Amino acid sequence: MSRYESSRFVKDPKTMNKEILKAACDKLGWTYRIQGEDLIVTDAKQKEKVYGEYVLKVSGSTVTYNSYYLSNGGQLVAELQSVFFPLNVEYAKKTVVDAFKKKGFTLKKLYDFTPTVEEVDRFCMVGYTKLEDEKEKRYEIKFSILNDGTVVTDSNYLPDDVNEMAHAAMDDLQEAFGNKRIMSKKPEYDIMIARLKEHKKLTNKNTQTIK
């Protein structure tokens, strides 16, 4: 994490999280098994018998249904997706909140936020600085959860200690999500760096060596 930064933990479109898939199947009351990298649904409460074959097979982000036996395979796929995607969003938020709470942040709910088709949740994690020279003690990092589980962060100025806590939490998130975050600096970052360099020049100019 850095000051004046926006970042995205982009979901891999080629992969559906197996733990969330399993949770979705459990919620639907479906029977499944893991076979290598695939999740195989063997019973989705369908009317037809499949005689030991699969009902649905999830490989990466591809969901295949047994078209030979099933008359409503497309409906079963839609049913799985309708449960999976909300769980995916819940998982993303819980992962963020847990990671930041472990580093000393607290959750701030944004009650005036109105969800959209793309952005389904928004909240802040609040950290407090212990540095005496910082006038402001409370700092926020904003998070947006998109409908595919992508996490977008936004931060302004953060003191060194809060920045370090946030950076450690971001590392944990990167490990939990299994994908790297895409970071971009906000214009304010360059302004801050320029001011720090100017301050350093003035400090060096006004410093005299006593022999």
Residue pairs with C-beta under 8 A, 6 or more apart in sequence:
1 7
1 141
1 153
1 155
1 158
1 163
1 166
1 167
1 169
1 170
2 155
2 158
2 163
2 167
2 183
2 185
2 189
3 155
3 156
3 157
3 158
3 163
3 188
3 189
3 192
4 155
4 156
4 157
4 185
4 186
4 187
4 188
4 189
4 192
5 153
5 154
5 155
5 183
5 184
5 185
5 186
5 189
6 152
6 153
6 154
6 155
6 183
6 184
6 186
7 152
7 153
7 170
7 181
7 182
7 183
7 184
8 150
8 151
8 152
8 153
8 181
8 182
9 92
9 150
9 151
9 152
9 173
9 174
9 177
9 179
9 181
10 150
10 179
10 181
10 182
11 88
11 148
11 149
11 150
11 177
11 179
12 178
12 179
13 61
13 148
14 60
14 61
15 60
15 61
16 58
16 60
16 61
16 84
17 88
17 91
17 149
18 34
18 39
19 91
20 84
20 87
20 88
20 91
21 39
21 58
21 84
22 32
22 39
23 87
24 80
24 83
24 84
24 87
25 31
25 32
25 39
25 41
25 80
27 83
27 87
28 44
28 45
28 79
28 80
28 83
29 45
30 41
30 43
30 44
30 45
30 55
31 41
31 42
31 43
32 39
32 40
32 41
32 42
33 39
33 40
33 42
34 40
37 59
37 60
38 57
38 58
38 59
39 57
39 58
40 54
40 56
40 57
40 58
41 54
41 55
41 56
41 57
41 58
41 80
42 50
42 54
42 55
43 55
44 55
44 56
44 76
44 79
46 55
46 70
46 72
46 76
47 71
47 72
48 69
48 70
48 71
49 69
50 66
50 69
50 70
51 69
53 66
53 68
53 69
54 66
55 65
55 66
55 70
55 76
56 63
56 64
56 65
56 66
56 73
56 76
56 77
56 80
57 63
57 64
57 65
58 64
63 77
63 80
63 81
65 73
65 74
65 76
65 77
66 73
67 73
70 76
85 147
85 148
85 149
88 148
88 149
89 120
89 121
89 145
89 147
89 149
91 149
92 145
92 149
92 150
92 151
92 177
93 121
93 123
93 143
93 145
95 173
95 176
95 177
96 125
96 143
96 145
96 151
96 173
97 107
97 123
97 125
99 169
99 170
99 172
99 173
99 176
100 107
100 125
100 127
100 141
100 166
100 169
101 107
102 169
102 172
103 127
103 165
103 166
103 168
103 169
103 172
104 127
104 128
104 165
105 125
105 126
105 127
105 141
105 165
105 166
105 169
106 125
106 126
107 123
107 124
107 125
107 126
108 123
108 124
108 125
108 126
108 140
109 123
110 122
110 123
110 124
113 121
113 122
113 123
115 121
117 147
118 146
118 147
119 144
119 145
119 146
119 147
120 145
120 146
120 147
121 144
121 145
122 142
122 143
122 144
122 145
123 142
123 143
124 140
124 141
124 142
124 143
125 140
125 141
125 143
125 169
126 138
126 139
126 140
127 138
127 139
127 140
127 141
127 158
127 162
127 165
127 166
128 137
128 138
128 139
128 162
129 136
129 137
129 139
129 159
129 161
129 162
130 161
131 159
131 160
131 161
134 159
139 157
139 158
139 159
139 162
140 155
141 153
141 154
141 155
141 158
141 166
142 153
142 154
142 155
143 151
143 152
143 153
143 154
144 151
144 152
144 153
144 154
145 151
145 152
146 152
151 173
151 177
153 170
153 181
155 166
156 186
156 188
157 188
157 192
158 166
170 181
173 181
174 180
174 181
